[in-house]
Amino acid sequence: MSETSKRTYRRLLPEEWSAARGLWESGRATVAEIATEFGVSERAIQMRFKKDGAVKGSTAADLSASVAHAVVSAEFGSIEDRIEKGRHARAGSFTLAGKIEACLSIIVDDISADPSTAYRHGQSLKALERAMATAERGFLLKEKALGLTAAETIDPLPIIEIRDLGESDIEAIRAVNDDGDDLPDAAAADV
């Protein structure tokens, strides 16, 4: 008679399941590796992860984002410093775009004056188009390297308050403001 070994079952503690799920969701281990490490079957791991709704690598993106944020902060400083560098990059890109646009304008004016030069200026126009695309990609690369969004590098617009003044408000302003330079105290406080 052949001897068969009896299958042994192991029940994991909640802390062990949590550790196993952490490995799975971070994408650092396969089901087989987790099963071997914790001494349970692959099927048990699969069933538990399905029951818990664990998805392989689901926390990897968050972990990657936090690591990227830490690296960017260490390399480029605070968010204020990065925003200032982004604004400086935007200003440089704007200046460069203005120079390219001026060159384009000169070529277009030359072609308008003498259409026979259009073929001769074709290569210059293509080169300026490539230069503009390169400048745009360069700015976007700097912005991405700084970990910024386009909205963060744009200076905020001023807030303009529009009030509907009644007749009494207008009369009060006219009474105090004979020369047009001073506002009454109540109107100045509201502005």
DRENGUBA-594987 format. One record per residue: chain; x, y, z of N, C-alpha, C in turn; residue number from 1. Coordinates in pm, whole numbers, plus 32768, in hexadecimal, padded with zeros to 4 digits. Each point is the difference from the previous one (the first is absolute). Example, Ala and Ser with C-alpha at 12.3 -4.5 7.8 and 13.67 -1.06 7.14 Angstrom:
2
+-------+--------+---------+------+---------+----------+-------+--------+---------+------+------+
| chain | n.east | n.north | n.up | ca.east | ca.north | ca.up | c.east | c.north | c.up | resi |
+-------+--------+---------+------+---------+----------+-------+--------+---------+------+------+
|     A |   8527 |    7DC7 | 830C |    7FA7 |     8077 |  8000 |   805A |    8078 | 8000 |    1 |
|     A |   7FDD |    8069 | 7FB8 |    8052 |     8077 |  8006 |   7FB3 |    806D | 8049 |    2 |
+-------+--------+---------+------+---------+----------+-------+--------+---------+------+------+
This chain:
191
+-------+--------+---------+------+---------+----------+-------+--------+---------+------+------+
| chain | n.east | n.north | n.up | ca.east | ca.north | ca.up | c.east | c.north | c.up | resi |
+-------+--------+---------+------+---------+----------+-------+--------+---------+------+------+
|     A |   8051 |    7F8C | 8000 |    7FAF |     8074 |  8000 |   8057 |    807C | 8000 |    1 |
|     A |   7FDB |    8060 | 7FAE |    8051 |     8079 |  7FF7 |   7FD8 |    8063 | 806D |    2 |
|     A |   8063 |    8045 | 802B |    7FE5 |     8063 |  8068 |   7FE4 |    8087 | 7FBD |    3 |
|     A |   7F93 |    803A | 8024 |    7FDF |     8086 |  7FCF |   8002 |    805F | 8076 |    4 |
|     A |   8037 |    8074 | 7FE5 |    8005 |     8062 |  806D |   7F7B |    804B | 8005 |    5 |
|     A |   7FD8 |    8017 | 8078 |    7F83 |     8046 |  8014 |   8019 |    8097 | 7FF0 |    6 |
|     A |   7FAA |    8041 | 7FB7 |    800D |     808F |  7FE8 |   7FEA |    804A | 8084 |    7 |
|     A |   8058 |    8060 | 801A |    7FEF |     8051 |  8078 |   7FCB |    8089 | 7FD8 |    8 |
|     A |   7FAD |    8035 | 8053 |    7FC5 |     8082 |  7FE6 |   8032 |    8063 | 8069 |    9 |
|     A |   8017 |    8078 | 7FD3 |    802E |     8067 |  805B |   7FA3 |    8077 | 7FF4 |   10 |
|     A |   7FD5 |    8033 | 806F |    7FA9 |     8076 |  8003 |   8056 |    8078 | 8022 |   11 |
|     A |   7FFB |    8067 | 7FA7 |    8050 |     8078 |  8018 |   7FB9 |    805F | 8060 |   12 |
|     A |   804F |    8044 | 804E |    7FCC |     8066 |  805B |   7FDC |    807C | 7FAF |   13 |
|     A |   7FA9 |    8054 | 8035 |    7FDB |     807A |  7FB8 |   807A |    8056 | 7FD9 |   14 |
|     A |   8065 |    8004 | 8059 |    8078 |     804E |  7FE1 |   804A |    7FC4 | 7F89 |   15 |
|     A |   8001 |    7F7B | 7FF7 |    8042 |     7FBE |  7F91 |   7FB6 |    8019 | 7F7D |   16 |
|     A |   7F7A |    7FFD | 8005 |    7FB1 |     801D |  7F89 |   8019 |    8090 | 7FD2 |   17 |
|     A |   800A |    8059 | 8062 |    801A |     808C |  7FE0 |   8088 |    8010 | 7FBC |   18 |
|     A |   8065 |    7FB9 | 8034 |    8085 |     8006 |  7FC4 |   8000 |    7FC5 | 7F74 |   19 |
|     A |   7FB9 |    7F90 | 7FEF |    7FF7 |     7FBF |  7F7D |   7FB9 |    805B | 7F9C |   20 |
|     A |   7F93 |    803E | 802E |    7FB6 |     805B |  7FA9 |   8057 |    8078 | 7FDB |   21 |
|     A |   804E |    8032 | 805F |    805B |     806F |  7FE3 |   8065 |    7FDD | 7F94 |   22 |
|     A |   8037 |    7F87 | 8007 |    805E |     7FD3 |  7F99 |   7FBC |    7FFA | 7F77 |   23 |
|     A |   7F86 |    7FCA | 7FFF |    7FB5 |     7FEF |  7F83 |   7FDA |    8087 | 7FC4 |   24 |
|     A |   7FC8 |    8059 | 8053 |    7FD0 |     8080 |  7FCC |   8072 |    805D | 7FD9 |   25 |
|     A |   8075 |    7FEE | 803C |    8072 |     8052 |  7FD9 |   8041 |    7FCB | 7F81 |   26 |
|     A |   7FDD |    7F85 | 7FD8 |    8038 |     7FC5 |  7F88 |   808B |    7FC7 | 8014 |   27 |
|     A |   8029 |    7FED | 807E |    8087 |     7FD1 |  801C |   800C |    7F68 | 8001 |   28 |
|     A |   7F8F |    7FB7 | 7FFD |    8007 |     7F6E |  8007 |   7F8E |    7FC1 | 7FB1 |   29 |
|     A |   8018 |    7F88 | 7FCF |    7F9A |     7FB4 |  7FB9 |   7FB2 |    7FAC | 8065 |   30 |
|     A |   7F92 |    7FC5 | 7FD4 |    7FB2 |     7FA8 |  8057 |   8056 |    7F8B | 802F |   31 |
|     A |   804E |    7FC7 | 7FA6 |    8055 |     7F8E |  8024 |   8066 |    8027 | 806B |   32 |
|     A |   803C |    8074 | 7FF2 |    8063 |     802E |  8062 |   7FBF |    8019 | 8088 |   33 |
|     A |   7F89 |    803B | 7FFE |    7FB9 |     801A |  807E |   7FD9 |    7F7D | 8042 |   34 |
|     A |   7FCD |    7FA1 | 7FB1 |    7FD9 |     7F7E |  8037 |   8077 |    7FB9 | 8040 |   35 |
|     A |   8071 |    8005 | 7FBE |    8079 |     7FC0 |  8036 |   802C |    8045 | 8081 |   36 |
|     A |   8000 |    8084 | 7FFE |    802E |     804C |  8075 |   7FAA |    7FE7 | 807C |   37 |
|     A |   7F7D |    7FF7 | 7FEC |    7FA6 |     7FF0 |  8073 |   7FD6 |    7F70 | 8019 |   38 |
|     A |   802D |    7FA2 | 7FAC |    7FE5 |     7F73 |  8016 |   7F71 |    7FD5 | 7FE9 |   39 |
|     A |   7FBE |    803D | 7F9E |    7F77 |     7FDB |  7FDE |   7FFA |    7FE4 | 7F6A |   40 |
|     A |   7F8E |    7FCC | 7FD5 |    7FF4 |     7FDF |  7F72 |   7FE6 |    807D | 7FAD |   41 |
|     A |   8024 |    7FF8 | 7F81 |    7FE6 |     8070 |  7FA4 |   7F6A |    801A | 7FF5 |   42 |
|     A |   7FB4 |    7F93 | 7FFF |    7F6F |     800E |  7FF3 |   7FC5 |    804B | 8078 |   43 |
|     A |   8035 |    7FE6 | 8077 |    7FD0 |     8046 |  8077 |   801C |    8096 | 7FF4 |   44 |
|     A |   8076 |    8021 | 7FCE |    8023 |     808D |  7FED |   7FA3 |    803F | 7F9A |   45 |
|     A |   7FEA |    7FBC | 7F8F |    7FA9 |     8035 |  7F97 |   7F73 |    8018 | 8033 |   46 |
|     A |   7FCC |    7F9F | 8048 |    7F76 |     800B |  8033 |   7FF4 |    8074 | 8063 |   47 |
|     A |   8060 |    800D | 8058 |    7FFA |     806C |  8064 |   800C |    8088 | 7FBD |   48 |
|     A |   805A |    800D | 7F9E |    800F |     8080 |  7FBC |   7F82 |    8023 | 7FB2 |   49 |
|     A |   7FC2 |    7F9C | 7FC5 |    7F83 |     8018 |  7FB7 |   7F94 |    802E | 8061 |   50 |
|     A |   7FF7 |    7FBD | 8073 |    7F9B |     8022 |  8066 |   8016 |    808F | 8033 |   51 |
|     A |   807F |    8025 | 8015 |    8020 |     8084 |  8035 |   8001 |    806D | 7F95 |   52 |
|     A |   7FFB |    7FD7 | 7F82 |    8004 |     8062 |  7F93 |   808B |    8039 | 7FE9 |   53 |
|     A |   8066 |    7FB5 | 8024 |    808A |     802D |  7FEE |   8026 |    7FF7 | 7F6C |   54 |
|     A |   803F |    8068 | 7FCD |    8028 |     8006 |  7F75 |   8098 |    800E | 7FFB |   55 |
|     A |   803F |    7FAE | 7FAF |    8092 |     8002 |  7FF7 |   8030 |    8088 | 7FCE |   56 |
|     A |   805E |    803A | 804A |    803C |     807E |  7FD8 |   7FAA |    807A | 8015 |   57 |
|     A |   7F8F |    7FF3 | 8045 |    7FA5 |     8072 |  800E |   803C |    8072 | 8051 |   58 |
|     A |   805A |    7FE3 | 805C |    803F |     806B |  804E |   8086 |    8029 | 7FC4 |   59 |
|     A |   802B |    7FBC | 7F98 |    8082 |     801F |  7FC4 |   8001 |    808D | 7FC7 |   60 |
|     A |   7F93 |    802C | 7FC3 |    7FFA |     8086 |  7FC6 |   800B |    806A | 806D |   61 |
|     A |   7FB9 |    7FEA | 8071 |    8008 |     805E |  806F |   808D |    8005 | 8039 |   62 |
|     A |   803B |    7F8C | 800F |    8089 |     7FF8 |  8034 |   8060 |    8046 | 7FA0 |   63 |
|     A |   7FEF |    7FE8 | 7F80 |    8055 |     803F |  7F9C |   7FF0 |    8098 | 8003 |   64 |
|     A |   7F84 |    802F | 800C |    7FE8 |     8090 |  8005 |   8040 |    803E | 807B |   65 |
|     A |   7FF6 |    7FBE | 8073 |    803B |     8038 |  8079 |   8098 |    8001 | 7FF8 |   66 |
|     A |   803A |    7F99 | 7FC5 |    8092 |     7FFD |  7FEE |   802A |    806D | 7F9E |   67 |
|     A |   7FB6 |    800F | 7F93 |    8020 |     8069 |  7F9F |   7FF6 |    808A | 8040 |   68 |
|     A |   7F9A |    8015 | 8051 |    7FEF |     8080 |  8045 |   8077 |    801A | 805E |   69 |
|     A |   802A |    7F9A | 8049 |    8071 |     800F |  805C |   8080 |    801F | 7FB4 |   70 |
|     A |   8016 |    7FBE | 7F8F |    8078 |     8018 |  7FB0 |   7FFF |    808D | 7FC7 |   71 |
|     A |   7F8E |    802B | 7FCA |    7FF4 |     8086 |  7FC6 |   8014 |    8069 | 806D |   72 |
|     A |   7FC4 |    7FEB | 8075 |    8010 |     8060 |  806E |   8091 |    8008 | 802D |   73 |
|     A |   8043 |    7F8E | 8009 |    808C |     7FFF |  802A |   8058 |    8044 | 7F98 |   74 |
|     A |   7FE1 |    7FED | 7F81 |    8054 |     8036 |  7F94 |   7FE5 |    8095 | 7FE7 |   75 |
|     A |   7F80 |    8027 | 8002 |    7FDB |     8087 |  7FD6 |   7FCB |    8059 | 806F |   76 |
|     A |   7FF8 |    7FCF | 807B |    7FD5 |     8053 |  806F |   7F6A |    8001 | 8014 |   77 |
|     A |   7FD3 |    8068 | 8044 |    7F73 |     800C |  8025 |   7FAA |    8018 | 7F86 |   78 |
|     A |   7F7E |    7FF4 | 8013 |    7FA2 |     8015 |  7F92 |   8009 |    8090 | 7FCE |   79 |
|     A |   8018 |    805F | 805B |    800C |     808C |  7FD7 |   807A |    8013 | 7FA5 |   80 |
|     A |   8070 |    7FBF | 8025 |    8079 |     8009 |  7FAC |   7FE6 |    7FC3 | 7F77 |   81 |
|     A |   7FBC |    7F8E | 7FFF |    7FE4 |     7FBE |  7F80 |   7FA1 |    8052 | 7FAB |   82 |
|     A |   7F9D |    8040 | 803F |    7FA2 |     8055 |  7FB4 |   804B |    8076 | 7FC5 |   83 |
|     A |   805B |    803A | 804D |    8050 |     8071 |  7FCC |   8056 |    7FD4 | 7F8B |   84 |
|     A |   803E |    7F8A | 800A |    8050 |     7FCC |  7F90 |   7FA7 |    7FE5 | 7F87 |   85 |
|     A |   7F87 |    7FCD | 8019 |    7FA2 |     7FE7 |  7F92 |   7FD5 |    8082 | 7FBC |   86 |
|     A |   7FEA |    8069 | 804F |    7FDC |     8081 |  7FC7 |   8074 |    803A | 7FAF |   87 |
|     A |   807A |    7FEB | 8032 |    8076 |     802E |  7FB8 |   800C |    7FB4 | 7F7A |   88 |
|     A |   7FE6 |    7F7D | 8003 |    8003 |     7FB0 |  7F85 |   7F95 |    802F | 7F9F |   89 |
|     A |   7F88 |    801F | 8034 |    7F93 |     8031 |  7FAB |   8027 |    8086 | 7FC1 |   90 |
|     A |   803E |    8058 | 804E |    8029 |     8082 |  7FCA |   806A |    7FEE | 7F93 |   91 |
|     A |   805F |    7FA5 | 8018 |    8066 |     7FE6 |  7F9B |   7FC4 |    7FC7 | 7F81 |   92 |
|     A |   7F9F |    7FA5 | 8010 |    7FBE |     7FC7 |  7F8A |   7FB2 |    806A | 7FB5 |   93 |
|     A |   7FC1 |    805B | 804A |    7FB5 |     806C |  7FC0 |   805D |    805A | 7FB1 |   94 |
|     A |   8074 |    8021 | 8039 |    8063 |     8054 |  7FBA |   8030 |    7FBB | 7F82 |   95 |
|     A |   8020 |    7F7F | 800B |    802E |     7FB4 |  7F8C |   7F94 |    7FF9 | 7F95 |   96 |
|     A |   7F83 |    7FEA | 802A |    7F92 |     7FFC |  7F9F |   7FF2 |    8086 | 7FB8 |   97 |
|     A |   8015 |    806E | 8048 |    7FFB |     8084 |  7FC2 |   806C |    8012 | 7F97 |   98 |
|     A |   8079 |    7FCF | 801C |    806D |     8009 |  7FA0 |   7FE3 |    7FAE | 7F82 |   99 |
|     A |   7FCC |    7F87 | 8014 |    7FDE |     7FAA |  7F8E |   7F91 |    8041 | 7FAE |  100 |
|     A |   7F9E |    8039 | 8046 |    7F91 |     8043 |  7FBB |   8032 |    8078 | 7FAF |  101 |
|     A |   8061 |    8049 | 8036 |    8039 |     8073 |  7FB7 |   8045 |    7FD0 | 7F81 |  102 |
|     A |   804B |    7F91 | 8009 |    8041 |     7FC7 |  7F8A |   7F98 |    7FD5 | 7F98 |  103 |
|     A |   7F96 |    7FC0 | 802F |    7F94 |     7FD7 |  7FA5 |   7FC2 |    8079 | 7FBB |  104 |
|     A |   7FEC |    8068 | 804C |    7FC4 |     8079 |  7FC8 |   8057 |    803C | 7F92 |  105 |
|     A |   8084 |    8001 | 8016 |    805C |     8035 |  7F9B |   7FF8 |    7FAD | 7F80 |  106 |
|     A |   7FFD |    7F7C | 8010 |    7FFB |     7FA7 |  7F8A |   7F7B |    8011 | 7FB6 |  107 |
|     A |   7F92 |    8007 | 804C |    7F7D |     8010 |  7FC1 |   7FF8 |    8086 | 7FB7 |  108 |
|     A |   8037 |    806A | 803D |    8001 |     8083 |  7FBE |   8052 |    7FFA | 7F7F |  109 |
|     A |   8072 |    7FB9 | 8003 |    8055 |     7FF3 |  7F8A |   7FB8 |    7FB4 | 7F91 |  110 |
|     A |   7FBA |    7F94 | 8028 |    7FB4 |     7FB2 |  7F9C |   7F8D |    8052 | 7FC8 |  111 |
|     A |   7FBF |    8051 | 8056 |    7F91 |     8055 |  7FD0 |   8032 |    8067 | 7F9C |  112 |
|     A |   8079 |    8036 | 8019 |    8038 |     8064 |  7FA5 |   802B |    7FC2 | 7F7C |  113 |
|     A |   8036 |    7F85 | 8007 |    8030 |     7FBE |  7F87 |   7FDE |    7F6B | 8008 |  114 |
|     A |   7F8C |    7FD7 | 7FCA |    7FD5 |     7F75 |  800A |   8062 |    7F9B | 7FC4 |  115 |
|     A |   8059 |    802B | 7FAB |    805F |     7FA2 |  7FC3 |   8066 |    7FCE | 8067 |  116 |
|     A |   8008 |    803F | 8075 |    805F |     7FD4 |  8068 |   7FC4 |    7F95 | 805C |  117 |
|     A |   7F85 |    7FDB | 7FE9 |    7FBC |     7F9F |  8059 |   804B |    7F7C | 8006 |  118 |
|     A |   802C |    7FCE | 7F8D |    8047 |     7F80 |  7FFF |   8083 |    800B | 804E |  119 |
|     A |   8045 |    806F | 7FED |    8081 |     8014 |  8044 |   7FEE |    8007 | 8098 |  120 |
|     A |   7F90 |    8036 | 802E |    7FE8 |     800D |  8090 |   7FBF |    7F83 | 803E |  121 |
|     A |   7FE2 |    7F9F | 7FAE |    7FBD |     7F86 |  8031 |   804E |    7FBB | 8070 |  122 |
|     A |   8082 |    7FEF | 7FED |    8053 |     7FBE |  8067 |   8005 |    8052 | 8081 |  123 |
|     A |   8005 |    8083 | 7FF2 |    8003 |     8057 |  8077 |   7F7D |    7FF3 | 804D |  124 |
|     A |   7F91 |    7FFB | 7FB8 |    7F7F |     7FF2 |  8043 |   7FF6 |    7F7A | 804A |  125 |
|     A |   8032 |    7F96 | 7FC1 |    8000 |     7F7D |  8042 |   8059 |    8001 | 807C |  126 |
|     A |   8074 |    8041 | 7FF5 |    805C |     8007 |  8072 |   7FC1 |    804E | 8073 |  127 |
|     A |   7FBB |    806D | 7FE2 |    7FBE |     804D |  8069 |   7F8D |    7FB3 | 803F |  128 |
|     A |   7FB9 |    7FB2 | 7FAE |    7F95 |     7FAB |  8036 |   8039 |    7F9A | 8062 |  129 |
|     A |   806E |    7FC2 | 7FDB |    8042 |     7F9F |  8058 |   8033 |    8044 | 807F |  130 |
|     A |   8035 |    8078 | 7FF1 |    8032 |     804A |  8074 |   7F8F |    801F | 8062 |  131 |
|     A |   7F8D |    8025 | 7FCC |    7F8D |     801D |  8056 |   7FD3 |    7F82 | 8048 |  132 |
|     A |   7FF9 |    7F90 | 7FB9 |    7FD8 |     7F81 |  803F |   8066 |    7FD5 | 8069 |  133 |
|     A |   8081 |    8014 | 7FE3 |    8069 |     7FDE |  805F |   7FF6 |    8057 | 807D |  134 |
|     A |   7FE6 |    807F | 7FEF |    7FF1 |     805B |  8072 |   7F8A |    7FD6 | 8057 |  135 |
|     A |   7F92 |    7FDA | 7FC0 |    7F8A |     7FD4 |  804B |   801E |    7F81 | 804E |  136 |
|     A |   8040 |    7F9F | 7FBE |    8024 |     7F83 |  8044 |   8061 |    801A | 8073 |  137 |
|     A |   805D |    805C | 7FEB |    8061 |     8022 |  8069 |   7FBB |    8039 | 807A |  138 |
|     A |   7FA1 |    805A | 7FEB |    7FB7 |     8038 |  8071 |   7FAF |    7F95 | 8048 |  139 |
|     A |   7FBA |    7FAD | 7FB3 |    7FAF |     7F96 |  803F |   8057 |    7F9F | 804E |  140 |
|     A |   8077 |    7FE4 | 7FCD |    805D |     7FA8 |  8045 |   802E |    803F | 8084 |  141 |
|     A |   8020 |    8081 | 7FFC |    8028 |     8046 |  807B |   7F8E |    7FFF | 8065 |  142 |
|     A |   7F89 |    801C | 7FD1 |    7F8A |     8003 |  8057 |   7FEA |    7F78 | 8041 |  143 |
|     A |   800D |    7F97 | 7FB1 |    7FED |     7F78 |  8034 |   8070 |    7FDB | 8061 |  144 |
|     A |   807C |    8027 | 7FE1 |    8070 |     7FE2 |  8057 |   7FF1 |    8047 | 8087 |  145 |
|     A |   7FC3 |    8075 | 7FFF |    7FE9 |     8049 |  807C |   7F87 |    7FCB | 804C |  146 |
|     A |   7FB6 |    7FA3 | 7FC3 |    7F8B |     7FC7 |  8042 |   7F8D |    8062 | 8008 |  147 |
|     A |   7FF2 |    8055 | 7F9B |    7F98 |     8067 |  8000 |   7F97 |    7FE4 | 7F97 |  148 |
|     A |   7F8D |    803C | 8014 |    7F98 |     8000 |  7F99 |   8000 |    8089 | 7FBF |  149 |
|     A |   7FC2 |    800A | 7F8E |    7FFD |     8080 |  7FB8 |   7FBE |    806D | 8056 |  150 |
|     A |   7F9C |    7FDC | 804D |    7FB9 |     8063 |  8051 |   8059 |    803B | 806D |  151 |
|     A |   8062 |    7FB5 | 802F |    8055 |     8031 |  806D |   8066 |    8067 | 7FD1 |  152 |
|     A |   8024 |    8000 | 7F81 |    8066 |     805D |  7FD1 |   7FC4 |    8082 | 7FC9 |  153 |
|     A |   7F7C |    8008 | 7FFA |    7FBF |     8079 |  7FCE |   7FE3 |    805A | 8076 |  154 |
|     A |   8024 |    807F | 7FF4 |    7FE3 |     8060 |  806B |   7F69 |    800D | 800E |  155 |
|     A |   7FCF |    8006 | 807B |    7F70 |     800C |  8013 |   7FCF |    8089 | 7FD1 |  156 |
|     A |   7F89 |    8001 | 7FCB |    7FC5 |     807D |  7FD2 |   7FCB |    804E | 8078 |  157 |
|     A |   8000 |    8085 | 7FF5 |    7FC9 |     804F |  8070 |   7F6A |    7FEC | 800A |  158 |
|     A |   7FCE |    8011 | 8077 |    7F6F |     7FF2 |  8018 |   7FC3 |    808B | 7FF6 |  159 |
|     A |   7F9E |    800C | 7FAA |    7FBB |     8080 |  7FED |   7F75 |    7FF0 | 803B |  160 |
|     A |   7FE3 |    8058 | 805D |    7F7D |     7FFC |  8041 |   7FA3 |    8063 | 7FBB |  161 |
|     A |   7F8D |    7FD0 | 7FDA |    7F9D |     8056 |  7FC0 |   7F8B |    800B | 8060 |  162 |
|     A |   7FE0 |    807E | 8027 |    7F91 |     8017 |  805B |   7F98 |    8056 | 7FBA |  163 |
|     A |   7F87 |    7FE6 | 801F |    7F92 |     8050 |  7FCC |   7FE3 |    806C | 8067 |  164 |
|     A |   8023 |    807C | 7FE0 |    7FEC |     806F |  805C |   7F74 |    803A | 7FEE |  165 |
|     A |   7FC1 |    801C | 806F |    7F7E |     8041 |  7FFC |   8011 |    8097 | 7FF5 |  166 |
|     A |   7F92 |    8045 | 7FF1 |    8004 |     8092 |  7FF4 |   803D |    803F | 807B |  167 |
|     A |   7FE1 |    7FCE | 8078 |    8036 |     803C |  807A |   8097 |    7FEF | 8006 |  168 |
|     A |   8034 |    7F8C | 7FD2 |    8091 |     7FEB |  7FFC |   8043 |    8061 | 7FA0 |  169 |
|     A |   7FC6 |    8012 | 7F8D |    8038 |     805B |  7F9B |   7FFF |    8090 | 8034 |  170 |
|     A |   7F93 |    8028 | 803F |    7FF7 |     8088 |  8038 |   8067 |    8014 | 806C |  171 |
|     A |   8017 |    7F99 | 8055 |    8064 |     800C |  806B |   808B |    8010 | 7FC4 |  172 |
|     A |   801D |    7FB9 | 7F96 |    8082 |     800B |  7FBE |   800F |    808A | 7FC2 |  173 |
|     A |   7F98 |    8032 | 7FC0 |    8006 |     8084 |  7FC1 |   8010 |    806F | 8068 |  174 |
|     A |   7FBD |    7FF2 | 8073 |    8006 |     8068 |  8067 |   808C |    800C | 803A |  175 |
|     A |   8043 |    7F8E | 8017 |    8085 |     8002 |  803D |   806C |    8015 | 7F98 |  176 |
|     A |   7FE9 |    7FD2 | 7F89 |    8069 |     7FFB |  7F9A |   7FEC |    806F | 7F9A |  177 |
|     A |   8014 |    807B | 8029 |    7FEC |     8070 |  7FA5 |   8066 |    8003 | 7F90 |  178 |
|     A |   8080 |    7FE2 | 8021 |    8067 |     8008 |  7F99 |   8018 |    7F7B | 7FB8 |  179 |
|     A |   7FC0 |    7F96 | 802C |    800B |     7F7F |  7FBB |   8074 |    7FAB | 802E |  180 |
|     A |   804C |    802D | 8066 |    8075 |     7FB4 |  802C |   7FE7 |    7FAA | 807C |  181 |
|     A |   7FA9 |    802D | 805B |    7FEE |     7FBA |  8080 |   7F7C |    7FB6 | 8002 |  182 |
|     A |   8003 |    7F8D | 803F |    7F85 |     7FB4 |  8015 |   7FD2 |    8015 | 808F |  183 |
|     A |   7F7C |    7FFC | 801A |    7FD3 |     800A |  808B |   802E |    7F86 | 804E |  184 |
|     A |   8006 |    800E | 8085 |    8033 |     7F94 |  8055 |   7FB4 |    7F7F | 7FED |  185 |
|     A |   7F7C |    8004 | 7FF3 |    7FB0 |     7F86 |  7FF1 |   801E |    7FBD | 7F7C |  186 |
|     A |   800E |    804C | 7F94 |    801D |     7FC7 |  7F7D |   808F |    7FC9 | 7FFD |  187 |
|     A |   805E |    8046 | 8041 |    808B |     7FD2 |  8002 |   800D |    7F7D | 804C |  188 |
|     A |   7FB1 |    7FF1 | 806B |    8006 |     7F84 |  804E |   7FCA |    7F89 | 7FB1 |  189 |
|     A |   7FA1 |    8016 | 7FA7 |    7FC4 |     7F94 |  7FB2 |   805A |    7FD5 | 7F8E |  190 |
|     A |   805A |    8057 | 7FD1 |    8053 |     7FE1 |  7F8C |   806B |    7FA0 | 801D |  191 |
+-------+--------+---------+------+---------+----------+-------+--------+---------+------+------+
